[in-house]
């Protein structure tokens, strides 16, 4: 199911480059996709809200195409309560039906925790990466990069174990947004309940545009910040940024910004 919603403007920038307004809307794992754009601001939350996204994101100004996005994060553990979550970095998906992304899942399903890595290009569902054996607490570094024309490289590495996965794919999206997201995935019935994940951190966020050299992503609070709201309850909240990093936690309480950059 794909939905488009009216959204509030947000902004994102990288060092030396101003990125203008748009609004997020795509998804990742584990089976199918459903689009849920951030919609409204809450009295208790100054940023944007979404039923399936939390984190930071923004869209490119006119004439700018994102050609590179990267992030590092810690795979969060999950409590023994049925739920699903995906941490990922991606390009596109705010106000169009395109998206290229890669990330990790932290789920609790059928009485056990499941941790795995994946990549995805809409409209297809995720592709699991069985060669990466993911555990909670592992440090993941991932990127999507436009190398030439419609040629892209998707890369994700478990820096804790030294495992690396890369794949070259054809992708024709416009490159008009970039995202760093903790998500509640979807199936054919809609958005799934978010896993009760342990507070974690995204860092080393960087962007590149128009095939130029990448620079650190400059996050703006509250304009870039997205909290997840399910059934009227705020269930996932990003911190204020600390340089090009941020923390994110389950629930409505905003975690402190990272004290140190890893």
Residue frames relative to the residue before (quaternion, step in Angstrom):
aa qw qx qy qz dx dy dz
X 1.0000 0.0000 0.0000 0.0000 0.00 0.00 0.00
X 0.0687 -0.7972 0.5996 0.0122 3.55 -0.91 0.92
X 0.0460 -0.8047 0.5913 -0.0247 3.53 -0.79 1.04
X 0.1623 -0.7454 0.6334 0.1294 3.54 -1.16 0.59
X 0.0751 -0.8109 0.5803 0.0020 3.55 -0.85 0.95
X 0.5474 -0.5702 0.4886 0.3695 3.53 -1.25 0.46
X 0.0914 -0.8319 0.5474 -0.0011 3.55 -0.79 0.98
X 0.4807 -0.6230 0.5276 0.3202 3.50 -1.33 0.29
X 0.5485 -0.6335 0.4242 0.3434 3.61 -1.08 0.62
X 0.0286 -0.7576 0.6500 0.0529 3.53 -1.23 0.59
X 0.2704 -0.7717 0.5571 0.1453 3.55 -1.23 0.29
X 0.0255 -0.7752 0.6312 0.0091 3.53 -1.16 0.61
X 0.0255 -0.8095 0.5864 0.0132 3.57 -1.02 0.66
X 0.2012 -0.7115 0.6437 0.1971 3.49 -1.38 0.20
X 0.7178 -0.4632 0.2787 0.4388 3.54 -1.17 0.48
X 0.8431 0.1410 -0.1331 0.5015 3.56 -0.70 1.11
X 0.7498 0.3196 -0.1953 0.5455 3.61 1.22 0.02
X 0.2575 -0.7723 0.5636 0.1396 3.56 -0.74 1.06
X 0.1649 -0.7783 0.6029 0.0596 3.54 -0.91 0.99
X 0.3244 -0.8086 0.4713 0.1376 3.55 -0.75 1.06
X 0.7873 -0.4266 0.2404 0.3747 3.52 -1.42 -0.05
X 0.2388 0.7156 -0.6466 0.1127 3.49 -1.41 0.52
X 0.3312 -0.7643 0.5201 0.1888 3.58 -1.14 -0.41
X 0.4627 -0.7365 0.4215 0.2566 3.59 -0.83 0.97
X 0.0237 0.8492 -0.5268 0.0283 3.52 -1.19 0.51
X 0.6671 0.5467 -0.3390 0.3758 3.66 0.98 -0.05
X 0.2873 -0.7793 0.5286 0.1756 3.57 -1.25 -0.05
X 0.3746 -0.6953 0.5531 0.2652 3.48 -1.32 -0.01
X 0.9063 -0.0770 0.0966 0.4041 3.45 -1.09 -0.99
X 0.6886 -0.0139 -0.6524 -0.3161 1.61 -2.45 0.05
X 0.7757 0.3486 -0.1975 0.4876 3.63 1.08 -0.41
X 0.8135 -0.0176 0.0681 0.5773 3.55 0.51 -1.21
X 0.4531 -0.6854 0.5048 0.2647 3.56 -1.31 0.16
X 0.0069 0.7536 -0.6570 -0.0192 3.53 -1.25 0.56
X 0.3301 -0.7734 0.5104 0.1800 3.56 -0.79 0.98
X 0.0281 0.7877 -0.6121 0.0636 3.56 -0.88 0.99
X 0.1738 -0.8162 0.5436 0.0900 3.57 -0.09 1.22
X 0.5544 -0.5517 0.4830 0.3937 3.58 -1.16 0.49
X 0.2283 -0.8366 0.4929 0.0713 3.54 -0.82 0.99
X 0.8417 -0.0704 0.1108 0.5237 3.59 0.44 -1.13
X 0.4679 -0.6441 0.5256 0.2997 3.51 -1.32 0.33
X 0.3222 -0.7316 0.5697 0.1905 3.56 -1.07 0.79
X 0.6117 -0.5513 0.4139 0.3881 3.56 -1.20 0.49
X 0.7320 0.4142 -0.2217 0.4934 3.56 1.12 -0.72
X 0.7503 0.2970 -0.1801 0.5625 3.60 1.27 -0.06
X 0.3264 -0.8055 0.4621 0.1761 3.61 -0.48 1.15
X 0.6767 0.4998 -0.2958 0.4525 3.59 1.20 -0.34
X 0.7132 -0.4148 0.3382 0.4526 3.55 -1.27 -0.47
X 0.2290 -0.7546 0.5933 0.1616 3.55 -1.29 0.34
X 0.0577 -0.7710 0.6341 0.0131 3.54 -1.28 0.53
X 0.4798 -0.6675 0.4823 0.3027 3.56 -1.15 0.51
X 0.8091 0.2378 -0.1328 0.5208 3.61 1.19 -0.26
X 0.7124 0.4101 -0.2572 0.5081 3.62 1.23 -0.11
X 0.1220 0.7258 -0.6764 -0.0275 3.49 -1.36 0.41
X 0.4744 0.6418 -0.4886 0.3526 3.55 -1.04 0.74
X 0.5598 -0.5716 0.4615 0.3833 3.56 -1.00 -0.87
X 0.1584 0.7833 -0.5925 0.1018 3.57 -1.15 0.64
X 0.0412 0.7999 -0.5982 0.0249 3.54 -1.28 0.26
X 0.4002 -0.7312 0.5133 0.2041 3.53 -1.29 0.24
X 0.5695 -0.6376 0.4209 0.3034 3.51 -1.20 0.64
X 0.5161 -0.6049 0.5090 0.3295 3.53 -1.19 0.59
X 0.6809 -0.4812 0.3537 0.4239 3.55 -1.25 0.37
X 0.7950 0.2785 -0.2275 0.4884 3.54 -0.91 0.96
X 0.6557 0.4719 -0.3054 0.5041 3.57 1.31 -0.08
X 0.0695 -0.7729 0.6299 0.0319 3.56 -0.99 0.88
X 0.3595 -0.7082 0.5625 0.2297 3.55 -0.82 0.99
X 0.0736 -0.8127 0.5780 0.0075 3.56 -0.81 1.03
X 0.7851 0.1524 -0.1042 0.5913 3.58 1.27 0.03
X 0.1013 0.7603 -0.6389 0.0591 3.55 -1.07 0.81
X 0.0361 0.8029 -0.5927 0.0528 3.55 -0.95 0.87
X 0.0230 0.7787 -0.6266 0.0211 3.54 -1.24 0.53
X 0.2084 -0.7209 0.6423 0.1562 3.49 -1.35 0.41
X 0.0677 0.8029 -0.5904 0.0477 3.60 -0.98 0.75
X 0.4437 -0.6502 0.5479 0.2830 3.51 -1.36 0.31
X 0.4322 -0.6956 0.5034 0.2755 3.61 -0.75 1.00
X 0.2846 -0.7879 0.5158 0.1794 3.62 -0.53 1.08
X 0.4233 -0.6453 0.5642 0.2933 3.53 -1.20 0.56
X 0.2695 -0.7599 0.5680 0.1649 3.60 -1.24 0.33
X 0.4965 -0.6362 0.5043 0.3074 3.55 -1.19 0.63
X 0.5682 -0.6194 0.4197 0.3425 3.62 -1.18 0.48
X 0.4264 0.6246 -0.5098 0.4101 3.53 0.64 1.28
X 0.5313 -0.6593 0.4130 0.3354 3.61 -0.70 1.01
X 0.3673 0.7089 -0.5358 0.2748 3.56 -0.77 1.05
X 0.2924 -0.7530 0.5767 0.1224 3.53 -1.32 0.38
X 0.0898 0.7870 -0.6088 0.0430 3.57 -1.12 0.62
X 0.0794 -0.7743 0.6263 0.0439 3.54 -1.21 0.63
X 0.1741 -0.7414 0.6393 0.1064 3.54 -1.05 0.86
X 0.1364 0.8294 -0.5252 0.1328 3.59 -0.73 0.98
X 0.2509 -0.6903 0.6487 0.1992 3.49 -1.46 0.19
X 0.1058 0.8204 -0.5536 0.0965 3.58 -0.95 0.81
X 0.2895 -0.7094 0.6142 0.1890 3.50 -1.43 0.21
X 0.7866 0.2108 -0.2644 0.5166 3.52 -1.01 1.09
X 0.5584 0.6433 -0.4324 0.2958 3.56 -1.36 -0.02
X 0.5237 0.6452 -0.4306 0.3523 3.61 1.17 -0.11
X 0.8291 -0.0191 0.0759 0.5535 3.56 0.55 -1.16
X 0.6779 0.3924 -0.3135 0.5368 3.56 1.17 0.56
X 0.5806 -0.6244 0.4140 0.3188 3.56 -1.26 0.26
X 0.5367 0.6138 -0.4042 0.4145 3.59 1.28 0.24
X 0.1828 0.7697 -0.6072 0.0741 3.58 -1.26 0.37
X 0.0341 -0.7433 0.6677 0.0231 3.54 -1.06 0.87
X 0.1264 0.8156 -0.5386 0.1697 3.58 -0.68 1.08
X 0.0383 -0.7665 0.6382 0.0612 3.52 -1.35 0.26
X 0.1574 0.8068 -0.5519 0.1406 3.55 -1.06 0.72
X 0.4740 -0.6437 0.5212 0.2989 3.52 -1.33 -0.42
X 0.3180 -0.7221 0.5826 0.1949 3.54 -1.26 0.54
X 0.0317 -0.7291 0.6816 0.0531 3.51 -1.29 0.60
X 0.0947 0.8210 -0.5450 0.1416 3.57 -0.12 1.33
X 0.1363 -0.7227 0.6565 0.1679 3.52 -1.36 0.22
X 0.1177 0.8099 -0.5435 0.1864 3.53 -0.30 1.37
X 0.8549 0.0418 -0.0554 0.5141 3.55 -1.02 0.88
X 0.7440 -0.4623 0.2194 0.4297 3.52 0.93 0.97
X 0.7622 0.3009 -0.2151 0.5313 3.60 1.18 0.25
X 0.4968 -0.6429 0.4998 0.3003 3.53 -1.23 0.55
X 0.1231 -0.7798 0.6126 0.0382 3.56 -1.07 0.84
X 0.0068 -0.7843 0.6195 -0.0342 3.56 -0.85 1.05
X 0.2033 0.7850 -0.5591 0.1727 3.58 -0.73 1.02
X 0.3923 -0.7001 0.5503 0.2304 3.55 -1.30 0.40
X 0.0393 -0.8026 0.5948 -0.0225 3.57 -1.18 0.59
X 0.1321 -0.7273 0.6530 0.1651 3.52 -1.41 0.09
X 0.0614 -0.8199 0.5689 -0.0172 3.57 -1.16 0.50
X 0.0408 -0.7413 0.6689 0.0383 3.53 -1.21 0.71
X 0.3750 -0.7283 0.5232 0.2349 3.58 -0.61 1.09
X 0.5773 -0.1140 -0.8021 -0.1019 1.56 -2.23 1.18
X 0.4345 0.6990 -0.4695 0.3198 3.62 1.21 0.13
X 0.5242 -0.6018 0.4943 0.3444 3.54 -1.27 0.38
X 0.7085 -0.4583 0.3240 0.4277 3.55 -1.29 0.17
X 0.2414 -0.7108 0.6357 0.1799 3.53 -1.33 0.42
X 0.3474 -0.7474 0.5312 0.1962 3.56 -0.59 1.16
X 0.2800 -0.7422 0.5879 0.1582 3.59 -1.12 0.74
X 0.1934 -0.8403 0.4936 0.1135 3.63 0.09 1.22
X 0.6016 0.5903 -0.3644 0.3960 3.60 1.15 -0.47
X 0.6673 0.4415 -0.2989 0.5200 3.59 1.24 -0.33
X 0.1593 -0.7854 0.5956 0.0552 3.57 -0.62 1.16
X 0.1162 -0.8551 0.5052 0.0067 3.53 -0.03 1.37
X 0.0556 -0.7734 0.6309 0.0268 3.54 -1.11 0.80
X 0.5781 -0.5674 0.4304 0.3984 3.61 -1.11 0.50
X 0.7394 0.3632 -0.2959 0.4836 3.53 -0.99 0.87
X 0.5168 0.6269 -0.4265 0.3975 3.59 1.23 -0.21
X 0.3593 -0.7034 0.5727 0.2195 3.55 -1.19 0.64
X 0.1147 -0.8082 0.5774 0.0175 3.54 -0.66 1.18
X 0.0841 -0.7565 0.6462 0.0551 3.58 -1.08 0.77
X 0.0400 0.8268 -0.5533 0.0933 3.58 -0.66 1.10
X 0.0022 0.8002 -0.5995 0.0182 3.54 -1.19 0.58
X 0.1423 -0.7091 0.6749 0.1465 3.50 -1.40 0.33
X 0.0042 -0.8322 0.5498 -0.0715 3.57 -0.75 1.07
X 0.3174 -0.7130 0.6023 0.1676 3.52 -0.98 1.01
X 0.1897 -0.8341 0.5109 0.0848 3.58 -0.33 1.23
X 0.7589 -0.2015 0.1487 0.6011 3.60 1.12 -0.68
X 0.8381 0.0657 -0.0537 0.5388 3.59 -0.95 0.81
X 0.7596 -0.2906 0.2560 0.5226 3.56 -0.71 -1.15
X 0.4736 0.6711 -0.4388 0.3645 3.58 1.23 0.36
X 0.0243 -0.8037 0.5928 -0.0446 3.56 -0.82 1.08
X 0.2078 -0.7379 0.6251 0.1467 3.53 -1.25 0.53
X 0.1638 -0.7508 0.6355 0.0749 3.54 -0.90 1.03
X 0.0325 0.8111 -0.5809 0.0608 3.59 -0.77 1.00
X 0.0789 0.7682 -0.6334 0.0494 3.56 -1.07 0.77
X 0.0597 -0.8099 0.5829 -0.0253 3.56 -0.86 1.02
X 0.3027 -0.6901 0.6254 0.2027 3.52 -1.15 0.72
X 0.2528 -0.8120 0.5084 0.1353 3.58 -0.16 1.26
X 0.5826 0.5840 -0.3710 0.4266 3.58 1.20 -0.38
X 0.7868 0.3021 -0.1481 0.5175 3.58 0.96 -0.88
X 0.4704 -0.6834 0.4358 0.3490 3.58 1.21 -0.39
X 0.4681 0.6711 -0.4506 0.3571 3.61 1.26 0.13
X 0.0677 -0.8005 0.5955 -0.0068 3.57 -0.97 0.91
X 0.0437 -0.7736 0.6319 0.0212 3.55 -1.10 0.79
X 0.0648 0.7686 -0.6353 0.0374 3.57 -1.02 0.86
X 0.0140 0.7769 -0.6293 0.0095 3.52 -1.19 0.58
X 0.2940 -0.7381 0.5834 0.1686 3.56 -1.07 0.80
X 0.0055 0.8100 -0.5827 0.0657 3.56 -0.83 1.04
X 0.4310 -0.6376 0.5627 0.3017 3.52 -1.34 0.31
X 0.0682 0.7883 -0.6045 0.0915 3.57 -0.84 1.03
X 0.1830 -0.8327 0.5205 0.0465 3.58 -0.72 1.10
X 0.3404 0.7586 -0.4935 0.2551 3.60 1.18 0.37
X 0.5887 -0.6389 0.3831 0.3140 3.59 -1.19 0.55
X 0.3833 -0.7495 0.4714 0.2628 3.62 1.19 -0.27
X 0.3794 0.7781 -0.4307 0.2551 3.57 1.07 0.71
X 0.7902 0.1580 -0.1470 0.5737 3.61 1.19 0.13
X 0.1473 -0.7589 0.6244 0.1124 3.54 -1.34 0.26
X 0.1010 -0.8243 0.5571 -0.0063 3.55 -1.03 0.83
X 0.0993 -0.7263 0.6772 0.0627 3.52 -1.34 0.63
X 0.0979 0.8726 -0.4405 0.1869 3.52 0.10 1.38
X 0.1880 -0.6728 0.6996 0.1502 3.48 -1.39 0.60
X 0.0703 -0.8654 0.4930 -0.0550 3.57 -0.43 1.24
X 0.3319 -0.6449 0.6392 0.2557 3.49 -1.36 0.44
X 0.3377 -0.7766 0.4912 0.2038 3.64 -0.36 1.17
X 0.3716 -0.7294 0.5428 0.1879 3.55 -1.35 0.10
X 0.1368 -0.7306 0.6500 0.1582 3.51 -1.36 0.27
X 0.7807 -0.3554 0.2164 0.4663 3.58 -1.22 -0.17
X 0.6787 0.4820 -0.2897 0.4724 3.60 1.22 -0.38
X 0.7086 -0.4308 0.2682 0.4902 3.58 1.23 -0.12
X 0.7706 -0.3471 0.2583 0.4679 3.54 -1.30 -0.29
X 0.3650 -0.7429 0.5284 0.1886 3.56 -0.92 0.98
X 0.6054 -0.5481 0.4081 0.4082 3.61 -1.17 0.40
X 0.4785 -0.6799 0.4793 0.2811 3.54 -0.98 0.87
X 0.4789 -0.6507 0.5092 0.2966 3.56 -1.02 0.82
X 0.4542 -0.6445 0.5365 0.3007 3.56 -1.18 0.59
X 0.0068 -0.8557 0.5154 -0.0462 3.54 0.29 1.29
X 0.5240 -0.6219 0.4858 0.3203 3.54 -1.23 0.56
X 0.6130 -0.5557 0.4126 0.3812 3.57 -1.06 0.76
X 0.0068 0.8081 -0.5866 0.0537 3.54 -0.91 0.94
X 0.3706 -0.7369 0.5340 0.1857 3.57 -1.29 0.01
X 0.1994 -0.7037 0.6688 0.1333 3.51 -1.25 0.75
X 0.1101 0.8014 -0.5825 0.0796 3.60 -0.92 0.80
X 0.7574 0.3315 -0.2951 0.4790 3.56 -1.36 0.18
X 0.2302 0.7817 -0.5433 0.2018 3.58 0.98 0.81
X 0.0840 0.8007 -0.5860 0.0918 3.58 -0.83 0.99
X 0.1561 -0.7765 0.6078 0.0575 3.53 -1.24 0.63
X 0.0922 -0.7563 0.6421 0.0853 3.52 -1.28 0.51
X 0.1226 -0.8062 0.5772 0.0427 3.58 -1.05 0.72
X 0.8554 0.1037 -0.0944 0.4985 3.53 -1.20 0.72
X 0.6438 -0.5697 0.2891 0.4211 3.57 1.08 0.91
X 0.4535 0.6801 -0.4571 0.3506 3.57 1.21 0.42
X 0.6942 -0.4537 0.3455 0.4392 3.53 -1.31 0.05
X 0.4551 -0.6946 0.4763 0.2890 3.62 -0.90 0.81
X 0.1103 -0.7700 0.6236 0.0779 3.50 -1.31 0.43
X 0.6741 -0.4911 0.3418 0.4330 3.61 -1.18 0.31
X 0.4421 -0.6647 0.5313 0.2837 3.56 -1.01 0.80
X 0.2189 -0.7642 0.5961 0.1132 3.57 -0.88 1.00
X 0.1814 -0.8236 0.5337 0.0631 3.57 -0.28 1.30
X 0.2166 -0.7803 0.5777 0.1024 3.54 -1.03 0.85
X 0.1082 -0.7758 0.6194 0.0532 3.57 -0.87 0.99
X 0.5840 -0.2120 -0.7836 -0.0006 1.58 -1.76 1.79
X 0.4210 0.7714 -0.4346 0.1969 3.60 1.24 -0.26
X 0.7426 0.3937 -0.2224 0.4940 3.62 0.99 -0.79
X 0.6295 0.6195 -0.3141 0.3483 3.56 1.18 -0.62
X 0.1110 -0.8070 0.5800 0.0054 3.56 -0.80 1.08
X 0.1524 -0.7607 0.6265 0.0747 3.56 -0.86 1.05
X 0.3684 -0.7244 0.5385 0.2225 3.58 -1.11 0.68
X 0.0591 -0.7855 0.6160 -0.0045 3.56 -0.92 1.01
X 0.0108 0.7906 -0.6104 0.0483 3.57 -0.71 1.13
X 0.8453 -0.0074 -0.0429 0.5325 3.55 -0.85 1.06
X 0.7199 -0.4703 0.2349 0.4532 3.53 0.97 0.91
X 0.6616 0.4859 -0.2916 0.4910 3.59 1.29 0.06
X 0.3777 -0.7099 0.5457 0.2357 3.56 -0.87 0.95
X 0.0867 -0.8601 0.5025 -0.0171 3.57 -0.41 1.24
X 0.7955 0.1179 -0.0842 0.5883 3.63 1.19 -0.18
X 0.0310 -0.8345 0.5448 -0.0767 3.55 -0.75 1.11
X 0.2787 -0.7532 0.5682 0.1794 3.60 -0.84 0.94
X 0.5015 -0.6285 0.5018 0.3190 3.54 -1.24 0.50
X 0.5945 -0.4425 0.4738 0.4757 3.50 -1.31 -0.21
X 0.5386 -0.6438 0.4200 0.3450 3.61 -1.04 0.57
X 0.1470 -0.7190 0.6668 0.1297 3.49 -1.35 0.40
X 0.7724 -0.1337 0.0327 0.6200 3.54 0.00 1.30
X 0.7314 -0.3518 0.2806 0.5125 3.58 -0.78 -0.99
X 0.5996 0.5071 -0.3924 0.4790 3.56 0.91 1.00
X 0.0011 0.7796 -0.6256 -0.0295 3.55 -1.29 0.32
X 0.3731 -0.6786 0.5797 0.2535 3.53 -1.31 0.38
X 0.0955 -0.7826 0.6122 0.0600 3.56 -1.22 0.37
X 0.0639 -0.8260 0.5592 -0.0320 3.55 -0.94 0.94
X 0.5343 -0.5904 0.4985 0.3427 3.53 -1.25 0.54
X 0.7390 0.4016 -0.3070 0.4453 3.55 -1.07 0.81
X 0.6433 -0.5664 0.3800 0.3477 3.54 -1.34 0.01
X 0.5758 0.5901 -0.3848 0.4150 3.58 1.21 -0.29
X 0.3714 -0.7399 0.5168 0.2180 3.55 -0.73 1.07
X 0.3606 -0.7310 0.5286 0.2370 3.61 -0.74 0.97
X 0.5772 -0.5669 0.4351 0.3952 3.60 -1.18 0.34
X 0.5774 -0.5547 0.4603 0.3835 3.54 -1.20 0.50
X 0.6182 -0.5508 0.3875 0.4052 3.60 -1.08 0.59
X 0.4322 -0.7145 0.4912 0.2479 3.56 -0.85 0.99
X 0.7864 0.0914 -0.0328 0.6100 3.55 1.11 -0.73
X 0.3969 -0.6774 0.5622 0.2599 3.54 -1.18 0.60
X 0.4410 -0.7244 0.4664 0.2515 3.54 -0.71 1.10
